[in-house]
């Protein structure tokens, strides 16, 4: 070693160890999902979204719910009920599996093979699940305006600390931590879509 080289290494080592913060990562669908096991009724216990005005005031929030059904080959029927500023609202959409990516979406085709997004669900991904809980990432919007939402699904109207921690960790990755809300246990809105 040349003189001064150990000092240079001591100065550079901490600088090399400091890495830039990871860029926002898009969640990827859990591999080897069994959509038949994932189908059925789910409570939505927590939500994090960058959509302004999505949730009502704190005293009017309730648990959300979703029903997932494999409708046809490569199609997923999704019904969602949420307490919104206008009251309890439900919506139903049928999503198609993307041929190239592990994601479901709804699109509208213009001019032959070229697809353009009009509005709705640009991406529906199951980030992780053990079939008793699930983290679902939604990318919503129209044209070039996108909104991201992370939902904590659970078969029961309560969740474990571990599931909530995983939800919050994903919120950090998606830069949604400040928008994360654990919903109160009032299931009156959720029960409007019980199968």
Rosetta blueprint (number, residue, H / E / L):
1 X L
2 X L
3 X L
4 X L
5 X H
6 X H
7 X H
8 X H
9 X H
10 X H
11 X H
12 X H
13 X H
14 X H
15 X H
16 X H
17 X H
18 X L
19 X L
20 X L
21 X L
22 X L
23 X L
24 X L
25 X L
26 X L
27 X L
28 X L
29 X L
30 X L
31 X L
32 X L
33 X L
34 X L
35 X H
36 X H
37 X H
38 X H
39 X L
40 X E
41 X E
42 X E
43 X E
44 X E
45 X E
46 X E
47 X E
48 X E
49 X E
50 X L
51 X L
52 X L
53 X L
54 X L
55 X L
56 X L
57 X L
58 X H
59 X H
60 X H
61 X L
62 X L
63 X L
64 X E
65 X E
66 X E
67 X E
68 X E
69 X E
70 X E
71 X L
72 X L
73 X L
74 X L
75 X E
76 X E
77 X E
78 X E
79 X E
80 X E
81 X E
82 X E
83 X E
84 X E
85 X L
86 X L
87 X E
88 X E
89 X E
90 X E
91 X E
92 X E
93 X E
94 X E
95 X E
96 X E
97 X E
98 X L
99 X L
100 X L
101 X L
102 X L
103 X L
104 X E
105 X E
106 X L
107 X L
108 X E
109 X E
110 X L
111 X L
112 X L
113 X L
114 X L
115 X E
116 X E
117 X L
118 X L
119 X E
120 X E
121 X E
122 X E
123 X E
124 X E
125 X E
126 X E
127 X E
128 X E
129 X E
130 X L
131 X L
132 X L
133 X E
134 X E
135 X E
136 X E
137 X E
138 X E
139 X E
140 X E
141 X E
142 X E
143 X L
144 X L
145 X E
146 X E
147 X E
148 X E
149 X E
150 X E
151 X E
152 X E
153 X E
154 X E
155 X L
156 X L
157 X L
158 X L
159 X L
160 X L
161 X H
162 X H
163 X H
164 X H
165 X H
166 X H
167 X H
168 X H
169 X H
170 X H
171 X H
172 X H
173 X H
174 X L
175 X L
176 X L
177 X H
178 X H
179 X H
180 X E
181 X E
182 X E
183 X L
184 X L
185 X L
186 X L
187 X L
188 X L
189 X L
190 X H
191 X H
192 X H
193 X H
194 X L
195 X L
